[in-house]
Amino acid sequence: MASDGITSKAVPVAPNPEEGDGTVVFRTVAKVTDVHESGNSVQVDFEDSASHTIQTITGDLVIVADGSTSSIKKILLPGATRHFAGYISWRGAVPEHASKKYAEKFVFQLMNRNYLLHYTIPTDEGNLDPGKRLHNWIWYQRVNEQELNSIFTDINGPQHQGTVARGLLDPKIWEKQKAVASKTMPEELSQILHSTSSPFVSKIYDASLTKAVFFGEKLFLIGDALTTIRPNAGMSTTYAAYAVNELEKVVEGNQTPSR
Ligand SMILES: Cc1cc2nc3c(=O)[nH]c(=O)nc-3n(C[C@H](O)[C@H](O)[C@H](O)COP(=O)(O)OP(=O)(O)OC[C@H]3O[C@@H](n4cnc5c(N)ncnc54)[C@H](O)[C@@H]3O)c2cc1C
């Protein structure tokens, strides 16, 4: 935790490096544009958004973890695709004081061919104090093609392939969704949804590549870039964390890569 040295309300003191730890450099305005083998190394090209220049670094080992829309996997495996899983997730967060009843409650609200998850999360600043946290909710729902098209057309007109971000959801669409919540959920749970000021909605995709290891074990794809698991009950984050632990064993020579 806080290996980046950044402090927050939840982690007021970042831990010191341990003996033997190396140096880590986080580059926050760099977009990787290409990777290729170069002798015994891997060359990584990236665009530095601050200086608007293309720069290059080389490494003995490169780990590609650029998420479900990975542009690097498309370079490594040009035929890689992902498939819409047939359902979407509506999401939002509201201050904890919106409902005492649901504070710290982990709720599975099962409905007809759709369900909602609710749990308490810290604020963006990492505040975990009781009463100061957030209610977080995720509502998974099956939709047909026509509904999909209208939900993913944002307030300004463009269609989105993955997520309609906060502030872009058409209010008419959200009003309709709130009416469904009023009809199908317990009143106080529905109220949490009604008091959400900027919900957002995402399509759920399945994606799994046939190859994770490239350039003679010098480049590994992991996390969502390799396999996008449906996010039910935290499964996709759990999988990404599991992959990190497994890769550590490979890097330390205690396990051979499976692919
Ligand atoms: C809206 C939404 C809701 C989700 N909800 C849940 C949930 O409730 N439960 C659950 O388990 N999972 C959920 N997930 C999935 C979860 O976020 C992922 O499984 C997890 O974050 C995967 O981790 P990752 O490190 O592989 O990729 P990510 O966390 O996606 O990280 C990829 C990183 O790579 C960076 N990047 C991308 N392209 C480049 C590039 N070219 N150059 C440099 N950097 C790049 C991105 O900026 C990002 O920081 C959700 C995902 C989304 C989008």
The ligand as a Gaussian input file, in Angstrom:
#p B3LYP/6-31G(d) Opt

LIG

0 1
 C      -16.428000       1.200000     -14.870000
 C      -15.728000      -0.021000     -14.308000
 C      -16.235000      -0.646000     -13.184000
 C      -15.610000      -1.771000     -12.649000
 N      -16.123000      -2.357000     -11.537000
 C      -15.536000      -3.446000     -11.014000
 C      -16.060000      -4.093000      -9.862000
 O      -17.061000      -3.680000      -9.300000
 N      -15.424000      -5.192000      -9.405000
 C      -14.299000      -5.687000     -10.006000
 O      -13.730000      -6.682000      -9.558000
 N      -13.789000      -5.082000     -11.081000
 C      -14.376000      -3.993000     -11.606000
 N      -13.870000      -3.406000     -12.725000
 C      -12.707000      -4.022000     -13.344000
 C      -11.416000      -3.626000     -12.635000
 O      -11.313000      -2.212000     -12.637000
 C      -10.285000      -4.284000     -13.412000
 O      -10.445000      -5.694000     -13.396000
 C       -8.918000      -3.981000     -12.817000
 O       -8.757000      -2.584000     -12.646000
 C       -7.857000      -4.535000     -13.761000
 O       -6.601000      -4.055000     -13.386000
 P       -5.477000      -3.843000     -14.467000
 O       -4.295000      -3.334000     -13.683000
 O       -5.318000      -5.046000     -15.307000
 O       -6.006000      -2.699000     -15.447000
 P       -6.506000      -1.219000     -15.141000
 O       -6.846000      -1.018000     -13.714000
 O       -7.540000      -0.923000     -16.177000
 O       -5.206000      -0.330000     -15.406000
 C       -4.717000      -0.099000     -16.702000
 C       -3.834000       1.140000     -16.631000
 O       -3.099000       1.259000     -17.839000
 C       -3.123000       2.607000     -18.264000
 N       -2.946000       2.598000     -19.732000
 C       -3.816000       2.194000     -20.687000
 N       -3.265000       2.307000     -21.905000
 C       -2.009000       2.786000     -21.717000
 C       -0.935000       3.121000     -22.599000
 N       -1.021000       2.966000     -23.923000
 N        0.204000       3.603000     -22.050000
 C        0.328000       3.753000     -20.708000
 N       -0.645000       3.448000     -19.826000
 C       -1.799000       2.972000     -20.329000
 C       -4.484000       3.118000     -17.830000
 O       -4.454000       4.527000     -17.729000
 C       -4.630000       2.439000     -16.471000
 O       -4.041000       3.201000     -15.447000
 C      -14.463000      -2.286000     -13.265000
 C      -13.942000      -1.656000     -14.398000
 C      -14.578000      -0.543000     -14.927000
 C      -14.013000       0.139000     -16.169000

